[in-house]
């Protein structure tokens, strides 16, 4: 396997095969020969997990027991996401890289064999399905100690092109219904490898939050003939007080009903259904605002903020006329040394209670001196 593909902004993708037949994809801002071989012994890949329905709320739960043995907080000298150097044979055979994407070694979801269909929902009698989907790892940089905010604008553009490329390619799989690229940072929210990286989950069903957003957006469109998210952005522009950063193509704001002490939504001013709809102008303007937002987040208390940064986009096959692309960043830190724990009301009831006014956290973010 040695396929190459040219993307926008001069980004070049090169595909190679790992020792266990997984695919690794190198995304480079200039031509590179990517010929290094994976020298590790072949290991058997875990079987596909189960998909079980919780009939009380009609939500699918993936059972992936093999993930119990996955790597947990390795030291830098044993990091599996660093480049291969000397005796350290990692997931990336090359001695350096810009952005890479590869199939997760311990996936929650994996490609099914043969024809696949989601079981019919019939309450407690619903059949157990297989946890079909794809889970990919995306590494932002070869530098172990860095973070998203430390990336150059050029590197963020390469990363964006990789997200777009994976969304486009995964959308072609018949069993994929929704694609969610995301990044977790910080042990406080469960990160198991500290190297700057994210993941791309491609689901064979609609996740609960997507279903809820789709239902709300569909109802609003029927009642008003307007797009709900467009109206939300229009209100933020009108109110001004929750805007954190903006340029001529993107706007970043704390939502009116934020659930977390620090929550930022970053949306293109030119509304699109998913990442593949971004224009060249949108793509070029993303890096400056993305880096500004991340630097403001870390600057609030002068410490690295644990966060989840997730792309919300329309499902692959439904709701593309009513759901909009946006990047949501949430942090559980409410003060130096203090976290917002999701306790009884949030975890048990799903009812969030905020201790910080969204207008206050927006002001704190704006006041950070960059």
VOGU-3710 file (C-alpha; in Angstrom, 3 decimals, decimal comma):
1> xxxxxxxxxx> 0,000/0,000/0,000  1,470/3,355/-1,020  -1,361/5,616/-2,124  -1,042/9,402/-2,266  -3,679/12,124/-2,453  -3,437/15,902/-2,902  -5,665/18,080/-0,718  -6,178/21,851/-0,531  -3,476/24,232/0,778  -0,781/21,982/-0,694
11> xxxxxxxxxx> -1,423/19,231/1,852  -0,409/15,759/0,681  -1,733/12,535/2,170  0,329/9,345/1,961  -1,097/5,990/3,057  0,995/3,125/4,398  0,207/-0,209/5,994  1,151/-1,035/9,574  2,460/-4,447/10,639  -1,006/-5,652/11,683
21> xxxxxxxxxx> -2,590/-4,392/8,417  -4,078/-1,214/9,912  -3,727/1,891/7,742  -1,656/4,918/8,744  -2,153/8,165/6,847  0,503/10,894/6,814  -0,643/14,465/6,131  2,197/16,798/5,115  2,352/20,454/4,072  5,058/19,624/1,511
31> xxxxxxxxxx> 6,182/16,473/-0,325  7,771/13,801/1,907  8,746/10,243/1,192  6,916/8,108/3,735  8,496/4,689/3,297  9,409/3,632/6,864  8,241/0,121/7,721  6,473/-0,850/10,938  9,039/-3,167/12,557  6,851/-4,367/15,423
41> xxxxxxxxxx> 5,695/-7,974/15,648  2,188/-8,617/14,365  -0,454/-8,659/17,096  -3,983/-9,986/16,717  -6,605/-7,247/16,573  -9,490/-7,352/19,072  -12,862/-8,639/17,871  -15,798/-6,328/17,243  -17,748/-5,469/20,390  -21,446/-5,582/21,163
51> xxxxxxxxxx> -24,104/-2,934/20,720  -26,828/-3,095/23,359  -29,937/-0,944/23,671  -30,869/0,749/26,936  -34,642/0,556/26,418  -35,444/3,057/29,191  -34,069/5,901/27,068  -33,650/4,159/23,670  -29,887/4,765/23,634  -27,265/2,430/22,215
61> xxxxxxxxxx> -24,338/1,425/24,445  -21,184/-0,084/22,939  -19,579/-2,900/24,935  -15,825/-3,006/24,301  -14,319/-5,084/27,115  -10,963/-5,385/25,315  -10,284/-1,697/26,047  -9,629/-2,484/29,721  -6,065/-3,459/28,827  -5,223/-0,395/26,719
71> xxxxxxxxxx> -2,146/1,676/27,554  -2,517/4,099/30,480  -0,428/7,274/31,021  2,909/5,967/29,709  6,068/8,038/30,383  7,416/10,118/27,496  10,146/7,581/26,719  7,462/4,933/26,098  4,855/7,125/24,373  3,211/5,168/21,517
81> xxxxxxxxxx> 2,317/8,381/19,653  5,855/9,764/19,391  7,831/9,012/16,224  9,824/5,785/16,102  13,378/6,418/17,304  16,050/3,854/18,146  14,581/1,023/20,180  11,253/2,811/20,663  8,943/1,267/18,072  5,700/3,228/18,122
91> xxxxxxxxxx> 2,442/3,502/16,201  4,219/5,892/13,809  7,092/4,167/11,960  8,588/7,441/10,653  11,205/9,358/12,653  9,189/12,586/12,314  5,751/13,647/11,100  3,341/16,577/10,828  -0,158/15,081/11,229  -0,975/11,382/11,130
101> xxxxxxxxxx> -4,224/9,402/11,299  -4,415/5,677/11,951  -6,989/3,119/13,019  -7,190/2,803/16,807  -5,415/-0,224/18,227  -8,187/-0,744/20,814  -11,301/0,575/19,079  -14,709/0,961/20,701  -16,215/0,561/17,222  -14,824/-1,275/14,232
111> xxxxxxxxxx> -15,757/-2,079/10,660  -18,250/-4,941/10,357  -17,798/-7,941/8,083  -20,366/-8,244/5,306  -23,765/-6,571/5,290  -24,682/-4,788/8,505  -27,845/-3,234/9,913  -28,786/-1,658/13,226  -31,193/-3,913/15,158  -34,828/-2,829/15,295
121> xxxxxxxxxx> -35,727/-1,176/18,606  -38,394/-3,260/20,370  -37,782/-2,421/24,024  -36,161/-5,076/26,251  -36,474/-7,616/23,407  -34,178/-5,635/21,088  -31,497/-7,874/19,586  -27,865/-7,372/20,533  -25,967/-5,903/17,623  -22,311/-5,588/16,746
131> xxxxxxxxxx> -20,531/-2,320/17,557  -20,001/-1,259/13,962  -18,163/1,964/13,169  -14,635/3,316/12,983  -12,334/4,768/15,639  -9,253/6,615/14,422  -6,431/8,380/16,246  -5,187/11,715/14,898  -1,835/13,039/16,127  -1,333/16,802/15,827
141> xxxxxxxxxx> 2,456/16,941/16,141  5,531/14,829/16,810  6,405/17,106/19,761  5,406/15,242/22,920  5,276/18,197/25,317  3,274/20,534/23,118  -0,465/21,201/22,929  -2,960/22,421/20,323  -2,298/26,034/21,286  1,423/25,561/20,532
151> xxxxxxxxxx> 0,824/24,546/16,924  1,698/26,908/14,090  -1,105/28,265/11,907  0,249/26,130/9,071  0,039/22,983/11,221  -3,540/23,771/12,253  -4,408/24,067/8,551  -2,899/20,627/7,905  -4,914/19,288/10,843  -8,105/20,860/9,484
161> xxxxxxxxxx> -7,504/19,320/6,051  -7,038/15,936/7,732  -10,345/16,292/9,618  -12,090/17,248/6,386  -10,508/14,404/4,442  -11,465/11,807/7,038  -15,051/13,137/7,204  -15,350/12,899/3,433  -13,921/9,384/3,236  -15,730/7,901/6,240
171> xxxxxxxxxx> -19,044/9,309/4,977  -18,818/6,929/2,020  -19,093/3,845/4,240  -22,665/2,513/4,125  -22,732/1,647/7,836  -21,590/5,081/9,053  -24,283/7,500/10,248  -22,360/10,186/12,133  -18,752/11,402/12,335  -17,327/13,194/15,373
181> xxxxxxxxxx> -13,711/14,372/15,513  -12,723/15,391/19,053  -9,758/16,085/21,327  -9,456/15,335/25,040  -6,777/17,147/27,028  -5,925/16,694/30,683  -5,995/13,841/33,167  -8,976/15,514/34,858  -11,218/14,430/31,997  -9,698/10,969/31,543
191> xxxxxxxxxx> -6,852/11,342/29,049  -4,736/8,159/29,013  -1,917/9,378/26,705  -0,557/12,897/27,139  0,817/13,297/23,593  -1,201/15,984/21,713  -3,762/14,030/19,745  -7,435/13,563/19,125  -9,773/10,880/17,885  -12,353/10,497/15,153
201> xxxxxxxxxx> -15,392/8,397/16,023  -17,585/7,304/13,139  -20,813/5,861/14,541  -23,225/3,385/12,968  -26,054/5,115/14,845  -26,881/8,658/15,908  -25,421/9,511/19,344  -28,003/10,757/21,879  -26,971/14,415/21,749  -27,120/14,404/17,953
211> xxxxxxxxxx> -30,611/12,902/18,048  -31,728/15,566/20,504  -30,204/18,408/18,470  -31,756/17,023/15,294  -35,209/16,824/16,886  -34,978/20,397/18,199  -33,713/21,772/14,891  -36,377/19,891/12,892  -39,200/21,156/15,099  -37,904/24,742/14,941
221> xxxxxxxxxx> -37,681/24,589/11,136  -41,281/23,343/10,887  -42,538/26,068/13,230  -40,562/29,032/11,884  -39,036/27,947/8,556  -35,688/29,070/10,013  -32,488/27,216/10,920  -32,115/27,019/14,700  -28,323/27,290/14,928  -28,272/30,256/12,531
231> xxxxxxxxxx> -30,691/32,049/14,848  -28,529/31,185/17,876  -25,479/32,720/16,199  -27,524/35,778/15,189  -28,528/36,308/18,838  -24,909/36,113/19,985  -23,884/38,690/17,386  -26,746/40,942/18,494  -26,079/40,573/22,248  -22,251/40,860/21,858
241> xxxxxxxxxx> -21,593/40,190/25,573  -20,783/36,479/25,145  -18,515/36,823/22,097  -14,949/35,726/22,885  -13,208/36,190/19,517  -14,129/36,666/15,872  -12,823/37,314/12,391  -14,544/37,778/9,059  -15,177/34,014/8,624  -15,606/32,641/12,180
251> xxxxxxxxxx> -17,150/33,635/15,503  -16,387/32,215/18,964  -18,839/32,674/21,823  -19,923/31,311/25,188  -23,451/29,929/24,670  -26,390/31,601/26,415  -27,132/28,450/28,434  -23,588/27,110/28,899  -23,348/23,875/30,899  -19,696/24,133/31,918
261> xxxxxxxxxx> -17,641/26,796/33,748  -15,855/27,469/30,455  -17,649/26,517/27,250  -16,885/28,025/23,857  -18,597/27,420/20,537  -16,674/28,310/17,376  -18,808/28,525/14,244  -18,241/29,561/10,627  -20,164/32,678/9,651  -20,916/30,881/6,387
271> xxxxxxxxxx> -23,142/28,086/7,780  -22,426/24,571/6,493  -23,607/21,080/7,401  -20,203/19,541/7,997  -16,475/20,029/7,653  -16,461/19,190/3,954  -18,623/22,249/3,256  -16,015/24,756/4,434  -14,775/27,024/1,650  -11,136/27,834/0,999
281> xxxxxxxxxx> -11,683/31,193/2,747  -13,251/29,477/5,762  -10,382/27,018/6,012  -7,726/29,714/5,744  -9,343/31,764/8,541  -9,839/28,890/10,992  -6,312/28,588/12,422  -6,024/32,155/13,801  -9,292/32,014/15,745  -8,757/28,420/16,889
291> xxxxxxxxxx> -5,343/29,246/18,324  -6,623/32,461/19,910  -9,464/30,632/21,655  -7,160/27,931/23,024  -4,639/30,503/24,266  -7,395/32,493/25,957  -8,654/29,338/27,647  -5,226/28,551/29,092  -4,699/32,194/29,989  -7,743/32,554/32,269
301> xxxxxxxxxx> -6,008/31,038/35,323  -2,503/30,753/33,916  -2,701/26,951/33,898  -3,326/24,381/31,215  -7,082/23,813/31,191  -8,407/20,297/30,850  -10,924/20,352/28,020  -12,898/18,415/25,448  -12,947/20,007/21,988  -15,474/18,321/19,708
311> xxxxxxxxxx> -16,736/19,025/16,214  -20,527/18,890/15,936  -21,734/18,391/12,411  -24,787/17,077/10,611  -25,212/13,307/10,365  -24,097/11,649/7,142  -27,575/10,858/5,795  -30,220/12,836/7,686  -30,723/16,367/8,995  -28,212/17,972/6,680
321> xxxxxxxxxx> -30,638/20,784/5,900  -31,173/21,771/9,555  -27,971/21,020/11,519  -24,849/23,187/11,372  -21,137/22,647/11,854  -19,570/24,074/15,006  -16,614/23,349/17,286  -17,485/23,032/20,981  -14,803/23,381/23,663  -15,761/22,583/27,264
331> xxxxxxxxxx> -13,657/22,712/30,428  -14,588/21,481/33,899  -12,186/23,868/35,666  -14,108/26,597/37,504  -11,215/28,099/39,503  -7,542/27,357/40,224  -7,519/24,041/42,062  -11,276/23,552/41,668  -13,204/21,432/39,173  -16,903/21,203/38,393
341> xxxxxxxxxx> -17,808/17,601/39,090  -20,812/16,169/37,308  -22,609/14,986/40,420  -26,210/13,977/41,220  -28,162/16,489/39,153  -25,865/16,348/36,116  -24,884/12,657/36,051  -28,043/11,050/37,413  -30,697/13,417/36,075  -28,942/15,011/33,102
351> xxxxxxxxxx> -29,933/18,411/34,495  -26,991/20,827/34,498  -26,598/23,598/37,050  -24,063/26,354/36,364  -22,195/28,197/39,127  -20,730/30,752/36,683  -22,748/33,104/34,492  -21,871/32,636/30,789  -21,403/36,409/30,500  -18,822/36,247/33,320
361> xxxxxxxxxx> -16,760/33,469/31,756  -16,915/35,218/28,359  -15,543/38,385/29,984  -12,751/36,399/31,669  -11,778/34,891/28,329  -11,823/38,276/26,559  -9,693/39,883/29,260  -6,805/37,445/28,789  -3,769/39,290/27,461  -2,266/37,320/24,583
//
